[in-house]
């Protein structure tokens, strides 16, 4: 590497950057997503065929605000910890962070968390982290720590999480509603949203885990 590259990496991974600048940037982003970014996303209109997902416009405002928090807490972090640490760390973090997200949503919506769909979300986060760690352990036993192995070990638990979260939401949530009177469109709409959220963060978790492995 050139001297410029070495200096750049040194600045990015310095104690000041990781211990002060990065946390502050993340804090600003956390506040900006449900406020400024949410208002901006509400003005963007992207359409897909209704037969593909049951809606007329992609709900970017939801995906990039509440969906982002759900994806990080119930999928991204648990899968990441499962990949880089072990299945117990992934499962425990998935359970705890999903409970934290569920409680925050209860406060946000001002509702009692007494429906099974919230339990499904918590279980899906726990399973995502545990399955990712279990699959990655098998890959390591076979001597494989490639990005391909990490992607497989992250996408499979993400699919499980999507099924658990969406199914319990459709069956038990008071917030589930048909789209234009069609229950099928409502189901495909829900699967589309959760697939985008969980699928994206599963892939990002695998990439972050691979990058983290370079600095061990």
Secondary structure by P-SEA (a helix, b strand, c coil): ccaaaaaaaaaaacccccccaaaaaaaaaaaaaacaaaaaaaabbbbcccccccccccaaaaaaaaaaaaaaaacaaaaaaaaaccaaaaaaaaaaaaaaaaaaaaaaaccccccaaaaaaaaaaaaaaaaaaaaaaaaaaaccccaaaaaaacaaaaaaaaaaaaaaaaccccccccccccaaaaaaaaaaaaaaaaaaaaaaaaaaaaaaaaac
